Every structure is written in structure tokens, then in C-alpha cells.
Amino acid sequence: MTPERWQKITAIFEAALERDAGARNAYVDEACAGDAELRREVEAMLASHDQASRFIEEPAAVVAAHLVTNAGHDSLIGKTIAHYKVLSLLGAGGMGEVYLAEDTTLGRRVGLKRLPEEFARDAQRLARFRQEARAASALTHPNIVTIHEIGEVDSIHFMTTEFVDGESLRQRLAKGNVELATVLDVAIQVASALAAAHEVGVVHRDIKPENIMIRRDHLVKVLDFGLAKLAEKPQPEGEAPTKMMVNTEPGVVMGTANYMSPEQARGVKVDGRTDIWSLGVILYEMMSGRLPFEGETPTHVLSLIIQREASPLARYTPEAPEELQRIVTKSLSKDRDGRYQTVRDLLIDLQALRRRLDLKAELERTAQPDDGTITTTNQQHTTAAELAEGTAIAGSHAPSSAEYIVGEVKRHKRGVFIALAVVIVAAVGLYIYNSRVGRQINSLAVLPLINGTGDSNSDYLSEGITESLIDSLSQLPNLRVNSLNSVLRFKGREADAQAVGRELGVDAVVTGKMVQHGDGLVVSVEMVDVRDNSRIWGRRYDRKLSDLLAVQNEISREVLDKLRLRLTGEQQKRATKRYTENTEAYQLYLRGRYHWNRRALDDLWKGIDNFQRASELDPNFALAYSGLADSYMTMSLGGPFGQSNRPPMPLVEARLKWGQAARRAVELDPDLAEAHTSLGQGLEWLEWDLAGAEREYKRALELNPDYVTAHHRYGVFLVVSGRSDEGLRELKRALELDPASLPINADLGNYYCTTLGQPDKGLAQLKKTVELAPNWPRIHALLSSCYAEKGMWNESVQEIVSMGGPGFVPRARMYAATGKRDEALKIIAQMKERSKTQPVSPMALANLYATLGEKDQAFEYLEKAYAERVPVLRGLNMYHVWDPLRSDPRFKDLLKRIGLPEN
């Protein structure tokens, strides 16, 4: 919302308040002049104002005096409600009175909340009271007040909870400055409570110091889920889900408005991130002694929350740790997407900060040794060598170096000196190693990082880090780096680096392991010289998931350094380029690539969803748009996708979305070779703009002469365009750069079979590729086609059937080629019937009619394919099945329209 828009809303709101209730609607109608959204905003503010006026809470003493003097109000003090004896009044507010009571059955003190009779008669308020009980009783957590019972006796609606013997955070703040340790302790416990609530769908929506109690033993309890909203429960259209309340402390005129999130202030739908904002406000207040947004009236406060940024915490508390300032700033992001996305992420950062501060304090206490000597121990759980090399990742928990040092300090007075000695020894050893005369590394394979998390949902991360490292290192001249496709078959295996390196034909292999725990990320990598199995380098990175981009850059830089490659500044910049600063967008991109690499239809849809979300989080993230373009392209080309719950995207839609994504990627980053390659492929196969496609492929190779995918795609372009010699050179260059690449090996075998007139060589090439990826559907489809080219019909059918396909086309071609015309026509009839419920390519039917010699029907379906701009028409010159049609003028005309040469 712009400041001008907000000023207009507040002007109408304030003017409406000056009018009688009966005249307000007419005024708002006139002032909003048919702007439905403007009217909704104004009405939400008026509703909040009315609610605040009705729900004003008074301090306990004031309410008590009111109860004594007001004969019409029946105090519960001294009475027994069910088996609860009411002892005294603790407080009161808009949702009822809270008493201290004794449970006479169990002999314990409890808090008893009573809903006033006039509210009990209000169905909405009564429903909210019950909602509080249901929401809170569903939560079992040490930092959440326990609900004992909800009941009704003699028209008195009540709820009993555990009695918290302590003080509210508001009372604690009134005493003056709060120590940093207490700030973190309170925030961590509140965040822990909210994390538990959010996991079962409960959003508190009224986190403020009054609702946070600190027991005498320092245990924090979160109270009052009176405004809680079950997150999965839909809101009525147009209803503002949050209403304003005011504070219960004496002398304070502003209340809950100070802790409202921007989305609450605007009266729009909220989620768990609104609690994160409120906790951020409390952190700010505990550290600085003041609120980030203060005004003369609740309306003024809401205006500030929506329009202005909070003053930096450092302005009032310069001694606050930088990390805490970052945490508060992120929690108070007005854009929900810029805030912590889950309170558990916030909790992890708070806990990590507390650990670092504890470590610092521990080190300061042990900085002076008793006698200046260094002692050693054999009682360490991690060896000194493992600490120095950083390769140990133990079981399900990988301790950070900081945690290790703290543990050693706790076990030994001079443990910190042990760690320092280890680091020094490691540094000296590394220096000695780097001083040796090393051999040049000309080729490298990065094997898929092992996912040590034990959760397949983290596979995208281990695979994504691997692919990103490969992409970075592939930018370098004079270094051959195997593609992800060529190394995926080693995924999840504790592979022998030397053996794998020899199999792949590379000089060095990078292996590693990744462990993720919440927002914690541990990556352990090492590089091995395949020629003598010597360890070139290794390191462990113990970071937060939010530091993922930085970790990948560090690994790339260190690998570059150990390879001793002489790079220009531009080359090094390209190899360590960061394409986005948004970690969440980057993780979504990695998820997208993980699914796209699998090519199954369900995975393509998941990839599109992730790429789309990444581009929404960072609209300038060129790689995300390139991923979208590749996904739409793959879906457009069709193929053996396997079973799926969703059909392929219609070709017209996929072509349109491909164009938008591919051109946006190039627009955002004109120097991104991947984007130019994606654009070139679509220009070739979807738009048949062959001149434009060749231009894009060449541009990609200018930007990165060793970019394997560009050589591959350009090679395919040249072969399909009838420039076989040039195309074969490009494909061989691609294979030279990445010998184990599945797509390159597959396409080369296919072209030997169909276009280059060497079917035996093609068959051998395809069989070799099948051995590398026996479950890859596309390779079996190509092998089936190659068998058909050689007239090996049974084998052709079996290749399709073995992958679960019906084998309609190869069976029909087999019948047609062997004189069993009727059987072939029966299959064609089955395919036509099938087309009524699921897509059947007109190219398949044209293929069969051409085999049968039915030229007119073949051209009928070829024209349908042309009208639909089916991409595979681009390969019309490649297969011998079309030979019976080649002399026909209609075929030559079709080739001309597609842009293909006559053979």
C-alpha cells in the first residue's frame, strides 16, 4: 500500500468517526465513490475502532472496585463454582474476569476465567470463549499455560487453567532494563511455545507482554489464546480477521495495536508470520525499553505500522549484538515474505545466538591458563585430526567446532588451547602441502553429495549443492567438469573416489556429505587426486541453511585455489557468481532443478511450481526463469513421461509460457549462457525460428566455450537441419567435455541410427547408455526406434513394453511392415478411440499410415500436427518411416514451411 493510499483511507476513516453512527454509511459510500477495496479498508478500521471501544480492558484493581460498588454485578469471590472455590480477583478484561481459585478435589490452585453474563448472551463472544479453550487445550507444551476444564454452572461460563505463580513480562519491563541473557531466554521460550502452536494450526494473534508470564523459576508461560485463530478455518469473505484491543496496564493508553502486524492493522487474513512480527516487537521493546511504533492513538499507531519502518535497534541499544539486530529487523519486515517464514526458523537463530554468546563468555573466563602449559587428552569424542580436517560427521548430529570447543572447555580448564594447537598444526600441514609441486588438474567430477540427514525430502539440497558446484566449475577454461547427469548414478553411494574417477576418466574427484538439522547445515567435502589417491583438500562447513549461497561460493573458491588455475578476474567472478541473494528463492530453485532432472510428468509439474515460487520471491532471479523455460520446453516435447496424476500442459499454453520465461531470463541476465541455450532450444523446436535458434546457441558458446549443454543442443540443431558433419563435431565435443552424459550418449546413438546411416553403431551406443541408466524411459524409446529402423520388430516392441507402455506404434509398424494389415488397422482404431480420453499424437497416426502406404491419411495427420505445431515435426527429415512420402510435393511443401531442407 502506498502512503498516498493510506492517507486517503485514514482521512475517510477519521471523517467518518466525526459523524453519527447513522450517517456513517452514507458518508463512506460517497467518499469511496464505488472503490470496493477502499471501502473494505475503511470499514475494517471502523470495525476495529468499534471493537476497541467495546473491549476496553481495565486494571484488576479498577474492576474490583467496580464490582464492589456496582450492585448489579455479581462477584465470584468467596463462591464455589463446581468444585472450584474462588479466592481472589487476579484481573479482568474484554474477554472476562480471571480469579485465583482452589480446586477442592485435587487440592491445587488454579486460574479461573469467567465470561461475563452480558457476553455469554452474545453468541459471537461465547463462541470465541469456547474457541480459546479448544485452541489452547489442543496444545501440550511446557511454555503454554495448561487448560484444565471448561464448563457452565448456573449460567456462568468458565474455564480453569494452571495457576502461574510469577509476574507478567509487562511487570518485568516496568522494573527497568532487561539483561540480554533474560531477553534471549524469554524470546526463545515464547518462540518455542509458538512453534508448537503453529504446528497444530493455531495462530495466537495477540502476543504481547501481558500474555507472557515468567514464573519464579524463570519458566515462561504464554497465556490467553482468546484471539487465537485455527489457521485452517476459512474466514468469511470480507471479514477482518483481527480486531483491536487495548492494554490492561494502568497508565498505558495504547494496547494491542502496538504489537499488531501490518496485515492485522489492515484487517487482512493472517498466518503464523503475524506472531513472528509481534515477538519481534517484544524483542525490540525488551532490548531498547521502548516500542518500535508509538503514537497518540491506536489509529495513529496502526498508520505508523503500515507506513513506516522501525528505527534501527542500534539507535537505542548500540551494544546489542549485530546478529540480534538482524533477527529483530527480519522479524519486523513489513513484507511477510521478507519475514521469517516459520517461527521455528526464528527459534533456531535465537538459540544459535545464545550458544555463540555462551561460548564467548566461556572463552573469556578461560582465557588465562593456570600455568601457561598445554595439556592433551585422549578422552575426546572427536579426534584432533578430524577436527583439523573437518571431515567427521557423527551419527545424526554433527557438532559444530564451537560446540566442540565449549565441550572441551567444560571438560578441561585448558581445553581451548588444545583446539588452538590443533588448528595451528592443521594450518602448518596445509601450508606444507600447498608448497609441494603439484600436478595440473585438467578434469574433475563432483559426485552427488551424500544426504546424511536420513530424510529423502532433503535430497533436493544435496543434489542441488552438487549441481551448483558443477555449474560454477564448468565456467572455467581448460577444466573439464562432468555434468550432473553423468554422475547421478553414483548418488547415495559411499563411492571409492579413485575407482569412480578412473571410470569417469577424470584427474580429480570431489566427494562430500550434507547433513541438515532444522536451519542448521553441515557440508563436508574433500577432493582426491585420482592418479595417486592422495587427498588434495578437505573441509567442513558448519553453517545455517540461510548461509547456503555463501557456503557454495566458499567451496567453489577453495576448489579453484587448490586446482591452482590461473584465472582472470572476470573468469573468477563468473565461477563464483551469485544469481540471487534470497536464500529461500535459491532453495526453491534447487528443488525445481531436482524435479526437472527426473523428467517424469509429476516431477515436471513440481519443478514448475518451485521455479514459479522462486521467481515470485526474487523477480530478478534469471536462473529461476531459465528453469521454468526448460520445464515448459520438456513438457512441450512430450515423450515417455511415465504415470502421472496430472496431464501434460496443453501445447499452446506451454509454448506461450516457455516464451515468456525464456525471454525474461535473457532480459534479466544477458550474460547467462544457460538462458541463451534455453531460448535457442525453444526457438528451434517450438517456434521453428532456425536462424534465431542458431544465433542463441552461438551466443551461449561465446559466453562459455566449454558449456556442455550448448554444444549438445547446437549439435542436435545442426544434425536435424541436415548439417550432419557440423552437428557430429559439436556432439563429439560435448561428449569429450562430458563423456558419461546420458542425454548426449543417447542422442548420438539415435542419430547414428536414424540420420547418419550407421544403425549398428547407433545400437551399440544406445545399449551402452541403457547400462548406465536402465530405468530411464527415453533411452528405451530411442532403442525401440533404432530396432525398428533395423527391422527388428519384436525387440522394438519389447523395449516399450518393458517400461510399462502399451507399445501401440511399434506393434502396428511391425504388423504393417510384415504384411499384417488388418492387425495394424485394428491398433490404429484402438488409438483413435483412446484419443477421446487422452492425448494421442497425430504424428504417431501419420507414422502408421505412412508405413501402410496410405499417403492421404498420413498427410491428413501430418497437417493436423502442423496446425498444432507439434514440436517433433522439426525432426521430419530424420526417420526412414517417411521415405514413402518424400517424393510427394505435399511433403516437400511441408518441409519448406517448417524450414527444413529437402533430402
PEHUWO-V716531 format. One line per field, one symbol per residue. ss: DSSP state (~ for helix, > for strand, _ for the rest). A space follows every 10 residues. Layout:
BEGIN
ss = ???
END
This chain:
BEGIN
ss = __~~~~~~~~ ~~~~~~~___ ~~~~~~~~~~ ~~___~~~~~ ~~~~~~~~~~ ~~~~_____~ ~~~~~~~~~_ _________> >__>>>>>>> >>>__>>>>> >>>____>>> >>>>>_~~~~ __~~~~~~~~ ~~~~~~~___ ___>__>>>> >>>__>>>>> >>___>>>~~ ~~~~_____~ ~~~~~~~~~~ ~~~~~~~~~_ _>>_____~~ ~>>>>____> >>______>> __________ __________ _____~~~~_ _~~~~_____ __~~~~~~~~ ~~~~~~~~__ _______~~~ ~~~~~~~___ __~~~~____ _~~~~~~~~~ ~____~~~__ __~~~~~~~~ ~~~~~~~~~~ ~~~~~_____ __________ ___~~~~~~_ __________ ~~~~~~~~~~ ~___~~~~~~ ~~~~~~~~~~ ~~~~~_____ __>>>>___> >____~~~~~ ~~~~~~~~~~ ~~~______> >__~~~~~~~ ______~~~~ ~~~~___>>> >>>>>>>__> >>>>>>>>>_ ___>>>>>>> >>>>~~~~~~ ~~~~~~~~~~ ~~~_____~~ ~~~~~_____ __~~~~~~~~ ~~~~~~____ ~~~~~~~~~~ ~~~~~~~___ _~~~~~~~~~ ~~~~~~~___ __________ ~~~~~~~~~~ ~~~~~~~~__ __~~~~~~~~ ~~~~~____~ ~~~~~~~~~~ ~~~____~~~ ~~~~~~~~~~ ___~~~~~~~ ~~~~~~~___ _~~~~~~~~~ ~~~~____~~ ~~~~~~~~~~ ~~____~~~~ ~~~~~~~~~_ __~~~~~~~~ ~______~~~ ~~~~~~~___ ~~~~~~~~~~ ~~~~______ _~~~~~~~~~ ~~__~~~~~~ ~~~~~~~___ ~~~~~____~ ~~~~~___~~ ~~~~~~~~__ ___
END
